[in-house]
Amino acid sequence: EPRNVACPVCGIVRFKSGVGAVMHVESGSCPGCPGANNARRQIFNFVRGHRETQSLLTPMLMDLPGGTIDAADKPYQCKRCA
């Protein structure tokens, strides 16, 4: 299978699928979003900020004022990966 999917953050083309690219970002190894805690916060902010991705949020987090999260929380979950 070709590795022709790019990371949406850093643009590195080396992934077989979008899932692999997202795992690269979530792990904190993406040079465009270094650090796992930072990456999780950035992904959470992206998901929360786009209507088409808000269904990925854990339901109780939809109502949090200010949308702050703790690094230990799992604020979003891909329904395909669950």
Secondary structure, 3 states (H helix, E strand, C coil): CCCCEECCCCCCEEECCHHHHHHHHHCCCCCCCCCHHHHHHHHHHHHHHCHHHHHHECHHHHHCHHHCCCCCCCCECCCCCC
